[in-house]
């Protein structure tokens, strides 16, 4: 049940991005059943390609923990991380990732080696419908 609660917080972050005309992706990092950081996409606002929800949440978590080691943390994100974000996830040693929906175009889970996968717990599908609705609505509005 906690996983759903944390993903709903990530969805609230994604909604912040949506309102600001950003691709609606949100991320939350949890440690010892406490949210230590949150983030949402801010590429357009910042004019910076690396301002992805996951990277923003990782940056905040590292600052809060005063360490780049986040191995006892869990990442919740509304969309499967891209290669850039997955690189940061691997670097900071996050071992659990929960994401709502797959990212067919830019998702990176398929690129992980068996060795990397054996060191991580990855689960897909929490709040899948809500995340999909937000993304589809965003891109539909862009096309109109």
N, C-alpha and C positions, 0 to 999 in steps of 0.2 A: 504493500500500500504506500509506503514511503516513496518508492520510485515514481509513482504517479504524481504525488505531491511535488516532488522536485522537478519533474518534467513540466508540470503546470506552471511552475515559476519560470522555467526556460521559455515556455510559450508566452508568458507575459512579457518577457524580454523581446521575443520575436515580434510581438504586437507593437512594442515601442519602435522597432525598426520599421514596421509596416506604416505606422503613422507618420514617420519621417521620410517616407518614400525610399526606404532601403529594402533590399531583399530580406524578407522576414525570417531571420534565423536568430535564435537565442541560445545561450549556453549558461550553465550553472555548474559550479564546482563545490562539492560537498566533502567535508572531512569530519569524521566522528559524529555523523548525523546533524551537522550544522553547515548551513550555506556560508561559504567563506568568500565567494565572489560570483558575480554575474556579468554577462555581457551580451550585446546585440550588435549585429552588423552596422558598421559606420563608414563604409567605403566612400559613399557619395558625400556625406557630410564632411569628412576629413580630407577627401580627395587623395586617399591613401589606400592602395590595393591590399595592404596587409591588415586592415582593420576588420577582420572577421570576428564573429561573436566568440569563437573558441579562444582565439589569441588574446582578445581583450580580457576574457575571464581568466586565462592562464597568467597574464601579466599582473592582474590585480591579486590573484592568489599568491603568486611568488612574492609580491611586495608585502602582503599581509603576513605570510609565513616567514619572511626574511630568508628565503631559500628558493633555489630553483628545483629542489627535490619535492615533487608532489606525489610520491609513491603511495602515500596513504590516503589519497584523494580519489574521488569519483567524478567523472565528467558526464553531465547530461546535456545533450544538444538536440535541437529539433530537426537537424538534417545531418546525414552522414558527413563526417569531416572530409575536407579536400586534402590533397597531398601536402600542402603547406601546413595546414593545421595538424595533420597527423604527424608530420615531422616534429612539431613542437610538443605534441602529446607524448611521443616516444622519448624525446629529449628530457622532458621533465618527469618521466617515469610513471605517468598515470597508468594504472593497471586495470581500471574498470571504465568502460564507456557504454553509456546507454544513449541510443539515438532513436528518434521517432520514425524517420523515413529515409530510404536509400536515396542517394544522389547519383542518378544514372550517368550524368554527364561528367561530374567531377569527383565522385566518391572515391575513397582511397582504400577501403577495407580490402578490396580484391588484390591490391598490390602488396599487402603485408606478407612477409615470408611465414612459413610454418613455425619457425623459431620465434618470431615476433608474436604470432597469434597464440602460441603456447604460453606466453607470459602475460596475456591479457584476457580479461573477461569482457566480451562484447555482446550486447543485446540490442536487438532492433524491435521497434513496434510499439513502444509506450507512447500513448497519445497520438498515434499515427493519423487518425482521421482529422484531428484538430490541426495538426501541422500541415497536412496535405491541403486542407481547405484554405488555410492562410496563404500558402504559397501559390496555389492555383488562382485564388482570388486576386492576389497581387499581380501575377503575370497576365491574367485576363484583363485587368484594368489597364495595364501597360499597353496591351494590344489595341484597346479601344480608343 
